[in-house]
Amino acid sequence: MYINFLNSVTFCIAIPLFYFILSIFKTLITPPTNLPKSYPVFGSFFTILRNKHRYVQWTAEIVTSTPNLTFSLYRTIGSPVLIITANAANVRHILKSNFSNYVKGDYFTTNMRDFLGDGIFNADGDTWKLQRQVSSHEFNTKSLRKFVETAVDSEISGRLVPVMKLAAGDKTHQLDFQDILQRFAFDNICRIAFGYDPAYLSPSLPPEAEKFAVAFQKAIELSRQRFASITPYYWKIKKALNFGSEKQLKIAVDQVREFAKEIINRKKKQLLIQSGHSDEDILSRFLVSGHSDEDFVADIVISFILAGRDTTSAALTWFFWLLSKNPKVEAEIFIEVNKDKSSSSELSSAYDEVKDMVYTHGCLCEAMRLYPPVPVDTKAALNDDVWPDGTVVKKGMRVCYHPYAMGRVEEVWGGDWAEFRPERWLEREEEGGGAGKWKFVGRDSYTYTVFQAGPRICLGKEMAFIQMKRVVAGVLRRFRVVPVVVEGVEPVYVMDFTAKMKGGFPVKIIEREGV
Ligand code: HEM
């Protein structure tokens, strides 16, 4: 009887105690609770859907709070598992050490094929290598010098400055500066890619250019929608039925391709007249080197426009927003761009001038750390693999490195990572015992992945910096860009194919005195 009683007491105390200890243990070993729950069939689809409007921020919050800066996202049946990482060692492994194992992959290329075809952004293996090799000539020093002098500077003096002057003349006039910068970049990239000037920034927009630019934007948006489908079968059925967004996508893509082909034909005729002597733009390079298949050449050109159109404009939009909140930084840039102007001899070129804009370079890097133009980038694993942090990757899984999250890792950038502090990238050189010129201090490209890294690092990185610095100098020497914002309301960073400021960037332009 006594023993039975003792047994019951032990049972009543021991079992709850066991579960209590187990729950403490579980709490200690269980990963953080903000990891999205995954359910059979649908995976985390509904959580993803709930966070769709802030996908980049949501995934960044999760990945920066996991111990090894890596987590897996399970989606609906038919969609491969996605492993997201902000861990620099893993990123180096994906982009360099085991580069051949991580490709664009079928999931991405199928979603983007209608729009991008086999262009460099949608290509792997030999097709990618060929395009990289031929087009890399466009990015050597000689071509870059020419790019500054012809495309960039003439667009600044002939279009950007007059448009801003006009806005400054009317105090009530608001400009969407994001739109202006996109038009600027679009004209620039068309001149490099096609040797064609669509004049998209001119105050009286020619309808042809507008139609192309609008169709291009639509094609991007609608292609991206495919990635948000509950399952890839959904958009494939819609495509087969030529229905809804797929019907619209087809119309937009047809318009873009028709326009690209018109330009290719024009260029072919021009090359014939000049007996093939033209290597001024990417299109000519491919045509001259024997690639006459119109569809393939159109693919190449479309990818280049995508690369150059929204990236620099996104970077500059956020840059000018950050400057407006950091007047001391703006003042330092103003000194730099005017010093360059006054000290440069007649012979020093615009290309040399941008090389000296070290402080501005640091500011642009810092702006892109916080607001990278390409916030996330995804690849597919060809074979099973194990990452440096022990993460097991299975063949066919998709992996994503996350530049937006990587710019917010406290262990890397410090407790003040949320602050815009260009000095992170700069040091003062010593000069006669005092503080001298600014010196740029770069970061490891696998920690700062804004331009990707490794064999597929952005081909246009140098070109982008040149373009952005010329715009900064051209604008700040003459104008102040003042955001029209509701007090306390921050602009919202959203992801299209690249990052955007939601709803545009409304500003007023104020002309500086004495210019
Ligand atoms: C601030 C501006 C820019 C940023 C942040 C940027 C960023 C990137 C990133 C992240 C990639 C890798 C994309 C991927 O593989 O999925 C990339 C690739 C590329 N970028 Fe840029 N880009 C910028 C400007 C430009 C410009 C102006 C051009 C000029 C045409 C350009 C040309 C390219 C090309 C051709 C590739 C493909 C490289 C390859 O796959 O081998 N980029 N860029």
Residues whose N, C-alpha, C, O or C-beta is under 5 A from the ligand:
A	BS01	HEM	I120 R132 F304 A307 G308 T311 T312 A315 P373 V374 D377 T449 V450 F451 Q452 P455 R456 I457 C458 L459 G460 K461 M463 A464
